[in-house]
Amino acid sequence: MSKQRYWLSLDGNLCKRPLIWELSRNFDLIFNIRNASITGEIGIIGIELEGDVEVIKEAVSWLEAQGVQVEPVEISTIEG
């Protein structure tokens, strides 16, 4: 079991799509939204994913395939 944090950047129609819901339906992970800001057509989400390392990698690859920019959080900048 692993816990990893990421910044997700979305734009355009991705902001209107229920990506986190789709992620929860497709992958056996625990999600914790640590921070989120959506203004107009731009969205930034700080998310923590917990689960099997391989499943987390698959989920990140899936997000990137959907057009989401995914950046790992190296330090705990999204504490709260």
Secondary structure, 3 states (H helix, E strand, C coil): CEEEEEEEEEEHHHHHCCHHHHHHHHCCCEEEEEEEEEECCEEEEEEEEEECHHHHHHHHHHHHHCCCEEEECCCCCCCC
